[in-house]
């Protein structure tokens, strides 16, 4: 399974902390036991044969059964492991803290290693095996990776409250595009949503300042250096306190999606459990968020129900 997932005997040996020779011997032994070749090898890559693909399916089922059997009679305190989690800024400023607390309370033996990066970087790290779980905006395409929707958060235009009257008619995209605009990293979902909206409306690309920190964007907008395009939920305190104001626009922005993506490593129970808690926390946040911030709870609730079904099965 690990040779197939990582693409080489060497990488599988490193993952399993054994020698490459031991990996080769195990494959040779399997091929003798089943009297068939499992891999086609050439100078550039190795590929499963037809029989190898059949055997892989059985191997994955055996590992899943082994994991389920070992969990019988175990409590959260008995489960241990390291789970490497990557998150985007939106989640850092919304439900990350509650999620981390739930993991600590339910599974004190699980050690979490946390990093915050852009969605693009988190995709790379998850595919390369540097992360086990990524909480970000888009499905991650790759072998052995599962994706569960976590809903979506309304995107909006915000500016310093002193500069924008409380009761004002919607302004056009062209009017807003004349001002300096702060948003997230280049290539992020908020940045792409802004660019796509301008292209769709035929509005020349405005002056866009890409900043990796939502806190920094909020402070820049509060200081009056420009307006901001960002997910509204992370800025709800500044909006509720009257420091920032949502600017009504005739051209709505695409909501920011949220996605829970994780390595479907059947040998590591901790990853599966933490991923399920992440899906549950996304659904809980959806139910409790104020309606004006436009969280689409449908996908998160569906994911939560799916996870409960998985556990019952």
Secondary structure, 3 states (H helix, E strand, C coil): CHHHHHCCHHHHHHHHCCCHHHHHHHHHHHHHHHCCCCEEECCCCEEECHHHHHHHHHHHHHHHHHHHHHCCCCCHHHCCEEEEEEECHHHHCCCHHHHHHHHHHHCCCEEEEEEECCHHHHHHHHHCCCCCEEEECCCCCCCCEEEEEEEEECEEEEEEHHHCCCCCCCECHHHHCCCCEEECCCCCHHHHHHHHHHHHHCCCCCCEEECCCHHHHHHHHHCCCCEEEEECHHHHHHHHCCCEEEECECCCCCCEEEEEEEECCCCCHHHHHHHHHHHHHHHHHHHHCCHHHCCEHHHHHHHHHHHHHHHHC
